[in-house]
Amino acid sequence: HMGHISQILEKFGGVRPMAAALGKPKSTVHSWLVRGSVPDDAKAEIIAKSDELGFGVELADFYPSLRPGS
């Protein structure tokens, strides 16, 4: 289920913009999408960068099963 990673990527505008924002290779970000998970150290980076850019990604976005109603 790639949905929650796609939603996080969409907040950044896609794989390329997210990779650029994080200073990571596009292939790295794409592999998260394919795998459907993000390494814990990268989660912190994504949240910090999201806060900086005002995208509103939060830790709960990485754990859709913890969301109420899911």
Secondary structure, 3 states (H helix, E strand, C coil): CCHHHHHHHHHHCCHHHHHHHHCCCHHHHHHHHHHCCCCHHHHHHHHHHHHHHCCCCCHHHHCHHHCCCC
